Amino acid sequence: MPGLLLALAAGGLAFAGGQTILAQRLWAGATALVLALLVFHILSSLKRGEFGLDLIAALAMGTALLFGENLAGGIVALMFTGGEALEAYAQRRAAREMSALLSRLPRSAARYENGRLTEVPLEALRPGDRLLVRRGEVVPVDGTVESPQASLDQSALTGEPLPVRHARGAPVMSGSTNAGDAFDLLARQAAADSTYAGIVRLVETAQRSRAPMVRLADRYALGFLALTLAIAGAAWVFSGDPVRLLAVLVIATPCPLILAVPVAIISGISRCAGRGVLVKEGGALERLAALRTVLIDKTGTLTGGRPRLVAVAARDGLAPDEVLRLAAALDQASAHVVASALVEAAGERGLALPSPQQVTEEPGAGVTGIVDGHVVAVGGWDFVTAQLTAAIVPDIAAARAEWTARPGTVVVAVAVDGALAGALLLADAVREEAQAVLGGLRELGVTRLILATGDEPARAEAIAAGLGFDAVLSNMTPQDKAAAVAAEHANGPVMMIGDGVNDAPALAAADIGVAMGVGASAGGASSEAAGIVILVDRLDRLIDAMRIARRSRAIALQSVVAGIGLSTLGMVAAAFGLLAPVEGALLQEAIDVAVILNALRALR
């Protein structure tokens, strides 16, 4: 483009100095060079079976050279290359969030080897390696915190701006940035299998894809070319002036149809990435705007996917938080999922947990040990009852009876110094945002909401109660879920939301598959089958993505309609001799700039 601009400027100086022939040759030479490159590009595209509106630009430049309108041809060449450069800038600007994800991929990590730190390539890391993550560094692999605590900035993955504190033993995702002091990390995955590597693969897939609307724009190109040639031919035939034909061709070059759509779609994908939702291809973004049915898996999707403390009962004279503190302190020594839930609950309440002593665990039953000088037992009722030397407190027994009757819950008993101290109720609870999300889906045009779960009917109905589902499907196998998705296609576009390997067939069968929780599934079966991956463990980000998708699609259509409409009006004006070729080229460039800037509104 700089060379073309220089040639046009040199021609202008020559023309001003009376060197008309030299000026015409400079303008013609610059136009011919751009035309040759464009013809080569068009032929290459046709070999791949692709057809676009670049052909109109080639016709305009070729016609300008044929009729001796070299300045007009040079301006068309300049406007065309300028439009290409503007489109490339707009797409880079729109894809900034996705490019930022790719650029943050670390290349090496500091690994402890024989008591010393050694910098090793990322691909050399293996599960079980102990690593040092320095302040400001990106966590290289998925792992667990081995230091007392770590403060991580997860904004690049989740969109959350505030650093998150993680205690010893807490899992952390690769791709997070260390916002605090250096900490030790125990690798749980190889680098290629970690969260961030999975995200990078998904981003690369998204960048290579083309939205159906973009491909549809290419098909519209043939119709617009026919319209352009019809108006240009009529202008020449009825006026006898070939310059009018050229003016019509010039004002149709290049068409906003091929500029606005990809910019708006990429802008929408980029905004979704900034909100922690990775859209793998533009077609998924477009289909989000036309959903009618949504099937939702229960565990890990509608619910959190892991047990959480929901209630504490304590004997008279003992505070509930003290019961939890003693139980969680002892459970620090256990790897059981329920033990982890109690430790997490104590951390959320700000309870300081001392280290347990003389811990003995009976797998699947319970744990005993010494906490702050007290003999503590935590586990199932039968296990804890066997440790008692005092009578069962009536109010605790009543809590046991009430809680045990609840489907899908776990009751953990706690004994202190041989006496029953309390009981803890855990459940895989419905997400706090679930009700708002389901309401948001209704507002966005979804007419059917279906809960699909492998749970038995009583548990499924209990979870779905009051949430407004149109149907509850229980005892579902992976094949059953895929069949349910297929059956719903008759009602319109279908979305399936899931989080595990068992959901992969249904995610693949849906018009849009959404995988929840990248920490569990990036690079796995569910994220590979899904068109959209929610990177943060929040279901409400799906509503954000749907609103972004609808706005991006509306802006793309708005830009196309306005741009094509203005171009058509300009062609008609040129056909009647109201616009000269040079004026038409300048007007078309103004239209192109306007529609691209309008398409970039999808970023806001």
ZAKE-543992 format. One record per residue (C-alpha): x, y negated, z; residue in three letters. Coordinates in Angstrom, 3 decimals. Each point is the difference from the previous one (the first is absolute). Example, Ala and Ser with C-alpha at 12.3 -4.5 7.8 and 13.67 -1.06 7.14 Angstrom:
R         c1         c2         c3   residuo
R     12.300      4.500      7.800       ALA
R      1.370     -3.440     -0.660       SER
***
This chain:
R         c1         c2         c3   residuo
R      0.000      0.000      0.000       MET
R      2.784     -2.591      0.721       PRO
R      1.489      0.670     -3.470       GLY
R     -3.398     -0.475     -1.638       LEU
R     -0.558     -3.240      1.878       LEU
R      3.437     -1.221     -1.053       LEU
R     -0.703      0.817     -3.668       ALA
R     -3.304     -1.893      0.078       LEU
R      1.636     -2.969      1.690       ALA
R      2.844     -0.008     -2.537       ALA
R     -2.551      0.101     -2.797       GLY
R     -1.812     -2.929      1.571       GLY
R      3.217     -2.048      0.136       LEU
R      0.791      0.894     -3.604       ALA
R     -3.507     -1.026     -1.086       PHE
R      0.302     -3.299      1.880       ALA
R      3.333     -0.620     -1.740       GLY
R     -1.511      0.487     -3.427       GLY
R      1.400      3.548     -0.473       GLN
R     -3.371      1.512     -0.886       THR
R      1.342      3.064     -1.792       ILE
R      2.348      0.856      2.892       LEU
R     -2.840     -0.457      2.484       ALA
R     -2.293      2.299     -1.966       GLN
R      2.738      2.644     -0.218       ARG
R      0.663     -0.150      3.761       LEU
R     -3.690      0.342      0.787       TRP
R     -0.455      2.781     -2.545       ALA
R      3.072      1.892      1.240       GLY
R     -1.146     -0.131      3.631       ALA
R     -3.488      1.175     -0.969       THR
R      1.336      2.809     -2.181       ALA
R      2.240      1.298      2.795       LEU
R     -2.869      0.172      2.519       VAL
R     -2.262      1.520     -2.666       LEU
R      2.549      2.744     -0.771       ALA
R      0.294      0.934      3.679       LEU
R     -3.784     -0.067      0.390       LEU
R     -0.571      2.227     -3.057       VAL
R      2.495      2.531      1.409       PHE
R     -1.892     -0.039      3.324       HIS
R     -3.374      0.434     -1.752       ILE
R      1.265      2.964     -2.036       LEU
R      1.392      1.641      3.146       SER
R     -3.343     -0.473      1.765       SER
R     -1.945      1.450     -2.919       LEU
R      2.224      3.108      0.063       LYS
R     -1.028      0.475      3.655       ARG
R     -3.662     -0.390     -0.956       GLY
R     -0.283     -3.448      1.613       GLU
R     -1.623     -2.962     -1.716       PHE
R      0.007     -3.562      1.273       GLY
R     -0.616     -3.588     -0.954       LEU
R      3.678     -0.621     -0.734       ASP
R     -1.021      0.699     -3.608       LEU
R     -1.856     -3.333     -0.152       ILE
R      3.162     -1.824      1.069       ALA
R      1.926      1.792     -2.740       ALA
R     -2.654     -0.924     -2.596       LEU
R      0.072     -3.638      1.114       ALA
R      3.789     -0.252     -0.250       MET
R      0.116      1.850     -3.316       GLY
R     -2.766     -2.169     -1.477       THR
R      1.736     -3.167      1.190       ALA
R      3.211      1.031     -1.779       LEU
R     -1.958      0.977     -3.130       LEU
R     -1.742     -3.378     -0.237       PHE
R      3.071     -2.010      0.946       GLY
R     -1.406     -1.129      3.362       GLU
R      3.348      0.697      1.686       ASN
R     -0.490     -2.362      2.943       LEU
R     -3.335      1.606      0.814       ALA
R      1.615      3.414     -0.278       GLY
R      2.789     -1.078      2.346       GLY
R     -2.494     -1.308      2.536       ILE
R     -1.971      3.256     -0.182       VAL
R      3.239      1.913      0.582       ALA
R      0.855     -2.262      2.937       LEU
R     -3.492      0.257      1.454       MET
R      0.015      3.783     -0.390       PHE
R      3.354      0.530      1.691       THR
R     -0.930     -2.573      2.633       GLY
R     -3.238      1.846      0.695       GLY
R      1.882      3.282      0.333       GLU
R      2.429     -1.623      2.437       ALA
R     -2.870     -1.545      1.967       LEU
R     -1.784      3.334      0.175       GLU
R      3.196      1.717      1.188       ALA
R      0.434     -2.634      2.717       TYR
R     -3.614      0.335      1.071       ALA
R      0.288      3.777      0.247       GLN
R      3.219     -0.268      2.029       ARG
R     -1.714     -2.497      2.270       ARG
R     -3.044      2.252      0.332       ALA
R      2.070      3.117      0.750       ALA
R      2.136     -1.691      2.654       ARG
R     -1.321      2.035      2.947       GLU
R      0.526      3.315     -1.805       MET
R      3.479     -1.032     -1.146       SER
R      0.828     -0.987      3.567       ALA
R     -0.887      3.511      1.154       LEU
R      2.410      1.484     -2.532       LEU
R      2.837     -2.420      0.754       SER
R      0.006      0.841      3.726       ARG
R      0.959      3.654     -0.489       LEU
R      3.205      0.581      2.046       PRO
R      2.933      1.760     -1.639       ARG
R      1.830      1.359      3.073       SER
R     -0.364      0.585      3.751       ALA
R      2.226      0.142      3.089       ALA
R      0.069      3.612      1.271       ARG
R      1.554      1.295      3.216       TYR
R      2.649      2.614     -0.802       GLU
R      2.176      1.434      2.786       ASN
R     -0.665     -2.997      2.209       GLY
R      0.821     -2.534     -2.735       ARG
R     -2.102     -1.964     -2.462       LEU
R      0.461      0.798     -3.668       THR
R     -1.674     -1.827     -2.884       GLU
R     -1.529      2.644     -2.262       VAL
R     -2.129     -0.156     -3.178       PRO
R     -3.734      0.232      0.532       LEU
R     -0.258      3.302     -1.868       GLU
R      2.436      1.595      2.495       ALA
R     -2.408     -0.422      2.943       LEU
R     -1.701      3.095      1.381       ARG
R     -2.694      0.657      2.658       PRO
R      1.609     -0.009      3.448       GLY
R      2.664     -2.612     -0.842       ASP
R      0.478     -2.702      2.629       ARG
R      0.261     -3.458     -1.563       LEU
R      0.683     -3.538      1.165       LEU
R     -2.340     -2.657     -1.385       VAL
R      1.548     -3.442      0.449       ARG
R     -1.873     -3.281      0.402       ARG
R     -1.421     -1.106     -3.339       GLY
R      0.491      3.368     -1.684       GLU
R     -2.761      1.941     -1.732       VAL
R     -0.824      3.348      1.634       VAL
R      1.415      2.494     -2.545       PRO
R     -2.076      3.124      0.770       VAL
R     -3.046      1.004      2.026       ASP
R      0.983      0.861      3.559       GLY
R     -0.526     -0.498      3.719       THR
R      1.460     -2.663      2.278       VAL
R      2.833      1.359      2.164       GLU
R      0.708     -3.247      1.855       SER
R     -2.153     -1.438      2.833       PRO
R     -1.879     -2.108     -2.541       GLN
R      0.077     -1.444     -3.511       ALA
R     -1.645     -3.103     -1.480       SER
R     -0.939      0.438     -3.643       LEU
R     -1.274     -2.373     -2.665       ASP
R     -2.409      2.092     -2.095       GLN
R     -1.388     -2.895     -2.058       SER
R      1.459      1.268     -3.286       ALA
R     -1.973      3.237      0.440       LEU
R     -3.153     -1.086      1.785       THR
R     -0.341     -3.765     -0.457       GLY
R     -0.035     -0.472      3.783       GLU
R      2.203     -3.045      0.791       PRO
R      0.860      0.731      3.654       LEU
R      2.744      2.446      1.064       PRO
R     -1.201      3.217      1.647       VAL
R      1.718      1.496      3.063       ARG
R      0.641      3.745      0.067       HIS
R      0.984      1.932      3.131       ALA
R      2.419      2.915      0.159       ARG
R     -1.345      2.975     -1.927       GLY
R     -2.392     -2.095     -2.121       ALA
R     -0.103      0.797     -3.723       PRO
R      1.096     -2.767     -2.387       VAL
R     -0.383     -0.346     -3.755       MET
R      2.878     -0.509     -2.366       SER
R     -0.199     -3.399     -1.701       GLY
R     -0.593     -1.854      3.292       SER
R      2.573     -2.647      0.929       THR
R      1.734     -0.065      3.388       ASN
R     -1.115     -3.316      1.524       ALA
R      1.728      0.603      3.360       GLY
R      3.154      1.502      1.412       ASP
R      1.727      2.950     -1.649       ALA
R     -1.559      3.350      0.867       PHE
R      0.610      3.686     -0.575       ASP
R     -2.270      1.925     -2.349       LEU
R     -0.417      3.778     -0.250       LEU
R     -0.758      0.851     -3.639       ALA
R     -3.103      2.140     -0.572       ARG
R      0.117      0.063     -3.798       GLN
R      2.540     -0.040     -2.777       ALA
R      0.145     -3.375     -1.751       ALA
R     -1.778      1.304     -3.115       ALA
R     -2.911      1.305      2.101       ASP
R     -0.429     -3.089      2.189       SER
R     -2.783     -2.556     -0.057       THR
R      1.914     -2.737     -1.778       TYR
R      1.296      2.281     -2.749       ALA
R     -3.593      1.073     -0.594       GLY
R     -1.095     -3.635     -0.193       ILE
R      2.761     -0.792     -2.498       VAL
R     -1.140      2.856     -2.245       ARG
R     -3.593     -1.223      0.179       LEU
R      1.038     -3.600     -0.778       VAL
R      2.012      1.128     -3.022       GLU
R     -3.046      1.908     -1.251       THR
R     -2.169     -3.091      0.466       ALA
R      2.426     -2.198     -1.922       GLN
R      0.070      2.392     -2.967       ARG
R     -3.772      0.325     -0.272       SER
R     -2.406     -1.950     -2.193       ARG
R     -3.530     -0.792      1.087       ALA
R     -2.943      1.192     -2.144       PRO
R     -0.979     -3.654     -0.405       MET
R      3.443     -0.696     -1.491       VAL
R     -0.369      2.924     -2.403       ARG
R     -3.528     -1.202     -0.783       LEU
R      1.465     -3.415     -0.834       ALA
R      2.256      1.686     -2.549       ASP
R     -3.049      1.583     -1.631       ARG
R     -1.767     -3.377     -0.103       TYR
R      3.027     -1.304     -1.897       ALA
R     -1.211      1.683     -3.205       LEU
R     -3.366     -1.768      0.220       GLY
R      1.602     -3.355      0.733       PHE
R      2.416      0.485     -2.914       LEU
R     -2.980      0.667     -2.301       ALA
R     -1.758     -3.141      1.280       LEU
R      3.149     -2.074     -0.490       THR
R      0.523      1.212     -3.572       LEU
R     -3.678     -0.553     -0.820       ALA
R      0.057     -3.617      1.203       ILE
R      3.387     -0.656     -1.645       ALA
R     -1.090      1.549     -3.297       GLY
R     -3.298     -1.908     -0.018       ALA
R      1.824     -3.264      0.706       ALA
R      2.308      0.564     -2.980       TRP
R     -2.723      1.188     -2.360       VAL
R     -2.464     -2.818      0.700       PHE
R      2.559     -2.810      0.243       SER
R      2.635      1.192     -2.466       GLY
R      2.632     -1.224      2.463       ASP
R      2.465      2.699      1.136       PRO
R      1.148     -2.221      2.864       VAL
R     -3.360      0.555      1.708       ARG
R      0.607      3.748     -0.102       LEU
R      3.349     -0.598      1.669       LEU
R     -1.544     -2.293      2.620       ALA
R     -2.539      2.705      0.930       VAL
R      2.720      2.634      0.327       LEU
R      2.170     -2.319      2.064       VAL
R     -2.694     -0.804      2.547       ILE
R     -0.709      3.714      0.495       ALA
R      3.616      0.651      1.043       THR
R      0.594      1.477      2.529       PRO
R     -3.358      1.002      1.418       CYS
R     -0.735     -0.422      3.746       PRO
R     -1.511      3.477     -0.093       LEU
R      3.461      1.570      0.231       ILE
R      1.338     -2.489      2.548       LEU
R     -2.650     -0.506      2.656       ALA
R     -1.063      3.577      0.703       VAL
R      3.355      1.521      1.037       PRO
R      0.898     -3.072      2.046       VAL
R     -3.286      0.114      1.943       ALA
R      0.177      3.776      0.568       ILE
R      3.630     -0.090      1.141       ILE
R     -0.843     -2.954      2.247       SER
R     -2.728      2.073      1.629       GLY
R      2.318      2.993      0.488       ILE
R      2.616     -2.313      1.487       SER
R     -2.485     -1.521      2.447       ARG
R     -1.115      3.456      1.080       CYS
R      3.641      0.945      0.645       ALA
R      0.308     -3.094      2.183       GLY
R     -2.941      1.256      2.059       ARG
R      1.504      3.458      0.483       GLY
R     -1.966      1.724     -2.782       VAL
R      2.003      1.528     -2.841       LEU
R     -1.983      0.316     -3.238       VAL
R      1.863      2.482     -2.197       LYS
R     -1.470     -1.119     -3.320       GLU
R     -2.112     -2.815     -1.373       GLY
R     -2.901      2.282     -0.873       GLY
R     -0.564      0.760      3.678       ALA
R     -0.205     -3.718      0.737       LEU
R     -2.632     -0.460     -2.692       GLU
R     -2.067      2.993      1.131       ARG
R     -0.114     -1.418      3.534       LEU
R     -2.345     -2.672     -1.329       ALA
R     -2.623      2.504     -1.199       ALA
R     -0.348      2.503      2.874       LEU
R     -3.357      1.541      0.847       ARG
R      0.798      3.017      2.225       THR
R      2.625      0.478      2.726       VAL
R      0.873      3.300      1.682       LEU
R      2.036     -0.322      3.195       ILE
R      1.982      2.721      1.738       ASP
R     -0.279     -0.052      3.808       LYS
R      3.312      0.874      1.639       THR
R      2.639     -2.668     -0.570       GLY
R     -2.344     -2.042     -2.172       THR
R     -3.244     -0.855      1.777       LEU
R      1.745      0.941      3.252       THR
R      3.573     -0.660      1.064       GLY
R      1.088      3.586     -0.621       GLY
R      1.513      0.538      3.449       ARG
R     -1.418      0.223      3.531       PRO
R     -0.356     -3.247      1.912       ARG
R     -0.867     -0.593      3.633       LEU
R     -3.613     -1.139      0.291       VAL
R     -0.777      0.384      3.741       ALA
R      1.656      0.650      3.380       VAL
R     -1.681      1.396      3.128       ALA
R      1.859     -0.273      3.327       ALA
R     -0.712      1.228      3.513       ARG
R     -0.976     -2.510      2.659       ASP
R      2.912     -2.121      1.141       GLY
R      2.049      0.539     -3.151       LEU
R      0.029     -2.519     -2.858       ALA
R     -0.646      1.358     -3.533       PRO
R      3.190     -1.655     -1.264       ASP
R      1.996      1.841      2.689       GLU
R     -1.422      3.336     -1.149       VAL
R      0.965     -0.870     -3.570       LEU
R      3.460     -1.241      1.049       ARG
R      0.885      3.213      1.826       LEU
R     -1.365      2.214     -2.800       ALA
R      1.734     -1.948     -2.754       ALA
R      3.294     -0.116      1.885       ALA
R     -0.008      3.803      0.258       LEU
R     -1.129      0.407     -3.619       ASP
R      3.059     -1.884     -1.239       GLN
R      1.727      3.372      0.207       ALA
R     -2.541      1.711     -2.265       SER
R     -0.213     -0.064     -3.811       ALA
R     -3.714      0.924     -0.034       HIS
R     -2.251     -2.353     -1.982       VAL
R     -2.222     -0.599      3.067       VAL
R      3.064     -0.867      2.095       ALA
R      1.065     -2.526     -2.631       SER
R     -3.481     -1.546      0.091       ALA
R      0.190     -0.470      3.779       LEU
R      3.458     -1.588     -0.216       VAL
R     -1.257     -2.341     -2.720       GLU
R     -3.079     -0.952      2.075       ALA
R      2.191     -0.805      3.005       ALA
R      2.197     -2.185     -2.208       GLY
R     -3.028     -1.890     -1.309       GLU
R     -1.008     -0.772      3.602       ARG
R      3.506     -1.165      0.867       GLY
R      0.629      2.747      2.550       LEU
R      3.644      0.635      0.914       ALA
R      0.785      3.703     -0.244       LEU
R      2.743      1.523      2.194       PRO
R      1.964      3.002     -1.216       SER
R     -1.427      3.343      1.168       PRO
R      2.108      2.595      1.815       GLN
R     -0.069      3.811      0.169       GLN
R     -2.449      0.255     -2.893       VAL
R     -1.483      3.369     -0.877       THR
R     -2.322      0.406     -2.976       GLU
R     -2.297      2.871     -0.798       GLU
R     -0.604     -0.412     -3.758       PRO
R     -3.629     -0.679     -0.832       GLY
R     -1.014     -0.116      3.672       ALA
R      1.676     -2.816      1.916       GLY
R      3.058     -1.591      1.615       VAL
R      1.211     -0.300      3.597       THR
R      2.794     -2.094      1.480       GLY
R      1.053     -2.690      2.455       ILE
R     -0.916     -3.655     -0.608       VAL
R      1.034     -2.636      2.554       ASP
R      0.310      2.764      2.613       GLY
R     -3.500      1.389     -0.674       HIS
R     -0.725      3.473     -1.362       VAL
R     -2.108     -0.614     -3.118       VAL
R     -1.842      2.497     -2.213       ALA
R     -1.614     -0.984     -3.312       VAL
R     -1.917      2.291     -2.367       GLY
R     -3.187      1.952     -0.522       GLY
R     -2.439      0.587      2.879       TRP
R      0.987      3.618      0.559       ASP
R      3.709     -0.856      0.057       PHE
R     -0.392     -2.935      2.396       VAL
R     -2.490      1.824      2.256       THR
R      2.590      2.711      0.532       ALA
R      2.353     -2.650      1.428       GLN
R     -2.488     -1.358      2.553       LEU
R      0.261      0.428      3.766       THR
R     -2.887     -2.372      0.808       ALA
R     -3.715      0.157     -0.863       ALA
R     -1.254     -1.395     -3.317       ILE
R     -1.386     -3.496      0.379       VAL
R     -3.716      0.007     -1.005       PRO
R      0.045     -3.130     -2.189       ASP
R      2.893      1.386     -2.057       ILE
R     -1.853      3.285     -0.442       ALA
R     -3.029     -1.978     -1.248       ALA
R      2.195     -1.796     -2.518       ALA
R      1.304      3.347     -1.181       ARG
R     -3.508      1.309     -0.544       ALA
R     -1.107     -3.120     -1.872       GLU
R      3.066     -0.301     -2.210       TRP
R      0.312      3.667     -0.870       THR
R     -3.458     -0.156     -1.614       ALA
R      1.199     -2.601     -2.522       ARG
R      0.969      1.540     -3.365       PRO
R      3.457     -0.772     -1.359       GLY
R      1.513     -1.222      3.295       THR
R      2.858      1.218      2.177       VAL
R     -0.085     -0.202      3.813       VAL
R      3.329     -0.083      1.856       VAL
R      0.084      0.569      3.771       ALA
R      2.601     -1.581      2.319       VAL
R      1.070      1.268      3.423       ALA
R      2.294     -1.838      2.430       VAL
R      1.589      1.753      2.985       ASP
R     -2.403      2.944     -0.260       GLY
R     -3.192     -2.088     -0.116       ALA
R     -2.100     -0.830     -3.061       LEU
R      0.746     -3.644     -0.826       ALA
R     -2.084     -0.603     -3.087       GLY
R     -0.887      0.937     -3.546       ALA
R      0.731     -1.604     -3.366       LEU
R     -2.299      0.128     -3.031       LEU
R      1.587     -0.120     -3.458       LEU
R     -1.716     -0.061     -3.364       ALA
R      0.774     -0.663     -3.630       ASP
R     -2.018     -3.190      0.095       ALA
R     -1.606     -1.845     -2.897       VAL
R      2.149     -2.926     -1.106       ARG
R     -0.991     -3.328      1.497       GLU
R     -0.353     -1.527     -3.461       GLU
R     -2.042      2.902     -1.463       ALA
R     -3.442     -1.599      0.476       GLN
R      1.118     -3.267     -1.617       ALA
R      1.643      1.857     -2.883       VAL
R     -3.125      2.010     -0.794       LEU
R     -2.063     -3.185      0.123       GLY
R      2.520     -1.698     -2.279       GLY
R     -0.272      2.831     -2.513       LEU
R     -3.781     -0.483     -0.091       ARG
R      0.454     -3.730     -0.604       GLU
R      2.366      0.721     -2.889       LEU
R     -2.562      2.104     -1.846       GLY
R      0.556      3.536      1.316       VAL
R     -3.388      1.762      0.077       THR
R      0.995      3.396      1.488       ARG
R      2.262      0.659      2.985       LEU
R      0.810      3.648      0.773       ILE
R      2.010      1.490      2.861       LEU
R      1.833      3.142     -1.142       ALA
R      1.739      1.999      2.736       THR
R      1.156      3.477      0.884       GLY
R     -1.486     -0.380      3.491       ASP
R     -2.972      1.996      1.173       GLU
R     -3.417     -1.707     -0.430       PRO
R     -0.497     -1.184      3.609       ALA
R      3.353     -1.781      0.093       ARG
R     -0.514     -1.497     -3.480       ALA
R     -3.460     -1.324      0.906       GLU
R      1.303     -1.421      3.289       ALA
R      2.761     -1.918     -1.809       ILE
R     -2.353     -1.275     -2.720       ALA
R     -2.730     -1.111      2.422       ALA
R     -0.831     -3.684     -0.378       GLY
R      2.487     -0.637     -2.818       LEU
R     -2.577     -0.003     -2.784       GLY
R      1.134      2.923     -2.139       PHE
R     -2.411      1.190     -2.688       ASP
R      1.180      3.596      0.367       ALA
R      2.231      2.052      2.314       VAL
R      1.782      3.027     -1.484       LEU
R      1.549      2.357      2.579       SER
R      2.076      3.209     -0.077       ASN
R      1.538     -1.245     -3.254       MET
R      2.974      1.769     -1.564       THR
R      2.322     -1.909     -2.405       PRO
R     -1.849      1.609     -2.901       GLN
R     -3.354     -1.029      1.495       ASP
R      1.151     -3.616      0.223       LYS
R      1.117      0.000     -3.639       ALA
R     -3.349      1.509     -1.038       ALA
R     -1.870     -2.671      2.013       ALA
R      1.941     -2.726     -1.806       VAL
R     -0.835      1.545     -3.379       ALA
R     -3.686      0.205      0.924       ALA
R     -0.115     -3.716      0.849       GLU
R      1.321     -1.148     -3.395       HIS
R     -3.573     -0.078     -1.296       ALA
R     -0.717     -2.935      2.335       ASN
R      2.868     -2.151     -1.345       GLY
R      3.727     -0.481      0.721       PRO
R      1.138      1.949      3.094       VAL
R      2.698     -0.768      2.561       MET
R      1.468      2.623      2.341       MET
R      1.928     -1.102      3.093       ILE
R      2.203      2.566      1.723       GLY
R      3.335      0.442      1.725       ASP
R      1.244      3.578     -0.196       GLY
R      1.027      2.764     -2.368       VAL
R     -3.471      1.513      0.323       ASN
R     -1.485     -3.162     -1.538       ASP
R      2.245      0.023     -3.091       ALA
R     -2.431      1.932     -2.300       PRO
R     -2.844     -2.405      0.820       ALA
R      2.264     -3.050     -0.408       LEU
R      1.010      1.219     -3.450       ALA
R     -3.631      0.740     -0.980       ALA
R     -1.252     -3.484      0.966       ALA
R     -0.006     -3.047     -2.274       ASP
R      2.100     -1.638      2.706       ILE
R      1.881      1.958      2.643       GLY
R      1.154     -1.918      3.074       VAL
R      2.657      1.537      2.268       ALA
R      0.035     -1.271      3.588       MET
R      3.140     -0.358      2.076       GLY
R      3.211     -0.059     -2.019       VAL
R      1.995      1.200      2.992       GLY
R     -1.620      3.408     -0.298       ALA
R     -0.464      0.268     -3.703       SER
R      2.396     -2.087     -2.076       ALA
R      1.507      2.231     -2.598       GLY
R     -2.339      2.817      1.081       GLY
R     -2.962      1.618     -1.654       ALA
R     -2.602     -2.592      1.015       SER
R      1.977     -3.072     -1.108       SER
R      0.997      1.698     -3.256       GLU
R     -3.651      0.815     -0.784       ALA
R     -1.313     -3.421      1.058       ALA
R     -0.083     -3.144     -2.125       GLY
R      0.224     -2.214      3.085       ILE
R      2.066      0.444      3.149       VAL
R     -0.737     -2.032      3.151       ILE
R      3.421     -0.567      1.548       LEU
R     -1.272     -1.200      3.372       VAL
R     -2.188      2.159      2.218       ASP
R     -3.022     -2.290     -0.327       ARG
R     -3.110      0.891     -1.970       LEU
R     -1.130     -3.625     -0.356       ASP
R      2.844     -0.705     -2.449       ARG
R     -2.119      1.887     -2.546       LEU
R     -2.609     -2.773      0.145       ILE
R      2.760     -2.563     -0.606       ASP
R      1.140      1.981     -3.050       ALA
R     -3.532      0.235     -1.403       MET
R     -0.525     -3.745      0.316       ARG
R      3.359     -0.683     -1.633       ILE
R     -0.868      2.433     -2.815       ALA
R     -3.347     -1.658     -0.684       ARG
R      1.515     -3.464     -0.076       ARG
R      2.909      1.074     -2.228       SER
R     -2.327      1.654     -2.496       ARG
R     -2.322     -3.015     -0.049       ALA
R      2.930     -2.363     -0.596       ILE
R      1.331      2.230     -2.809       ALA
R     -3.392      0.027     -1.747       LEU
R     -0.425     -3.734      0.574       GLN
R      3.391     -0.705     -1.555       SER
R     -0.714      2.193     -3.007       VAL
R     -3.443     -1.464     -0.695       VAL
R      1.190     -3.595      0.416       ALA
R      3.184      0.549     -1.985       GLY
R     -1.646      1.826     -2.901       ILE
R     -2.848     -2.512     -0.029       GLY
R      2.366     -2.971     -0.189       LEU
R      2.125      1.723     -2.650       SER
R     -3.076      0.713     -2.104       THR
R     -1.188     -3.616      0.262       LEU
R      3.483     -1.133     -1.015       GLY
R     -0.013      2.331     -3.007       MET
R     -3.363     -1.375     -1.127       VAL
R      1.313     -3.567      0.358       ALA
R      3.098      0.920     -2.014       ALA
R     -2.170      1.647     -2.674       ALA
R     -1.821     -3.322     -0.460       PHE
R      3.298     -1.854     -0.302       GLY
R     -0.208     -1.701      3.385       LEU
R      3.317      1.467      1.227       LEU
R      3.301      0.142     -1.849       ALA
R      2.257      3.059      0.476       PRO
R      2.362     -1.817      2.378       VAL
R     -2.902     -1.313      2.069       GLU
R     -1.524      3.479      0.079       GLY
R      3.233      1.538      1.291       ALA
R      0.237     -2.562      2.807       LEU
R     -3.666      0.489      0.917       LEU
R      0.396      3.789      0.121       GLN
R      2.997     -0.276      2.292       GLU
R     -2.026     -2.205      2.343       ALA
R     -2.738      2.669      0.034       ILE
R      2.526      2.734      0.770       ASP
R      1.548     -1.952      2.862       VAL
R     -3.452     -0.718      1.425       ALA
R     -1.169      3.618     -0.027       VAL
R      3.253      1.301      1.515       ILE
R     -0.163     -2.561      2.806       LEU
R     -3.632      0.980      0.544       ASN
R      0.968      3.688      0.125       ALA
R      2.600     -0.794      2.655       LEU
R     -2.854     -1.154      2.254       ARG
R     -0.402      3.700      0.769       ALA
R      3.094     -0.351      2.190       LEU
R     -1.820     -2.349      2.393       ARG
***
